[in-house]
Amino acid sequence: MALPGVYRPQGDTRLLARVLAREPLRPGARVLEIGTGTGALALHAAARGARVTAVDVAWRAVVTARLNARRRRLPLRVVHGDFAAADIGSPFDLVVSNPPYVPAPGTALPSRGPERAWDAGPDGRGVIDRICASAPSLLRPGGVLLMVHSGMCGARQTVDGLTTVGLDAKVTARTVVPWGPVLRSRRTWLQRQGLAAEGEELEELVVIRAQYPQAPA
């Protein structure tokens, strides 16, 4: 279920869920989901026996995730706030995120409304770059970050950003999905920004896996 205005699982969530299902996850592992929405990915990890914290800036998402956890009778700690400021209790064995990544006119990220779940500044990297910079402080040695976003945002840039802060990063999954209504409504602007070609109708989604190195023995 999802309260009105909460991002429902779509192709990006499903792609990340498939990658998450392949990730080794021992019982009791500490997992964080950034931008939980309905809690779908967090609950996937909780069902595998992980101790999961989910965080979201939107109260409706927090309530939705808590209700879904109760319905499924799974333990889930859901925190309201920005992942970098909220009391989430890092570090974690695994961090997963389907962050806002849709390029949008204007430099300020939306502070309310459903657009908070997808609008991410002119290059779509308003949240992605913050997650990359924070990854070392969120992960334990040997911990893993899994993040999905549009190829429109620059997968190479994400890999390079994570590598710069000391993680071993690479693209581990890709898929192609039709443009949704948000991209279609911004077609002219995206073309002017050089982010889309004329007549483009398909969007590439990528999952980046980044691992924080183990501490020396």
TACORGI-V829194 format. One record per residue. D_CENTER is the distance of its C-alpha to the mean C-alpha in whole Angstrom. Layout:
d_center
D_CENTER
D_CENTER
This chain:
d_center
19
18
19
20
17
14
12
13
12
13
13
9
9
12
11
9
11
14
13
12
16
17
16
19
18
21
22
22
19
17
13
11
7
6
6
8
10
13
12
12
10
11
14
14
14
17
19
19
21
18
18
15
14
11
11
11
13
14
17
17
14
15
18
17
15
18
20
19
19
23
23
22
24
21
21
17
17
15
16
16
15
13
11
14
17
16
18
16
18
17
17
15
16
12
9
6
2
2
4
7
9
12
15
17
21
21
20
19
16
17
18
18
18
16
15
13
10
10
13
12
16
18
16
13
12
12
9
8
12
11
9
11
14
13
12
16
17
14
15
19
21
20
16
13
10
8
5
6
7
11
14
15
13
15
14
17
16
13
15
17
16
15
18
20
18
20
17
18
15
16
14
15
14
15
16
17
17
20
19
18
20
18
18
22
23
22
24
26
24
22
25
27
24
24
21
22
26
28
28
24
23
20
17
15
12
11
9
10
12
13
16
18
21
24
26
29
32
